[in-house]
Amino acid sequence: MKADTSFLHDRTDPNKVSVYESFIRDCVEANIQLYIFCPPLFVKPDYINNSVVLGKAIADKYNVKFFDYSKDPYILHNPRLFADISHLNNEGATVFSHKTVDQILAHKSLTSTTAQKVFTKSDFQTAALAQRNGSPE
């Protein structure tokens, strides 16, 4: 049985919730493989973020994979990875990016519809490095 999350709508912007759900529904209807990632927040481990709970509930409703890194122990125990309470710094963003790539690749191989190429972690790292340095791929 799924938890009743109707009370969470009172603390969130209903327009944002509607757009979020509409986006998920559109992706599902278009057969787009969607992955949703919740980034880390520098909060106490027992903190309950109602937006994360609601976001996961909506993703679950549409059987969309939701990865919650809001309480990732490695990142939370390394305050040097944060620029402020809700934003990772460059080092933190790099760590989080590697974790997301690993998670996606572990869940399902990504393929290009045109070249049928399987993307590897190094492909993503090369693209991220090129973007950070301002050079084309």
CORVEN-V477024 format. One line per field, one symbol per residue. phi: phi as a letter, one per 20 degrees, with the letter a starting at -180 (. if undefined). A space follows every 10 residues. Layout:
BEGIN
phi = ???
END
This chain:
BEGIN
phi = .effdfffff dcfffffffg ffffgffffe lefdcddeff cecfgefdef ffffgfffff gdlefcdddf cgffffecgf edebfccfeg ffffffgfff fgfffffafe cefedleeed gfffffffff ffemdff
END
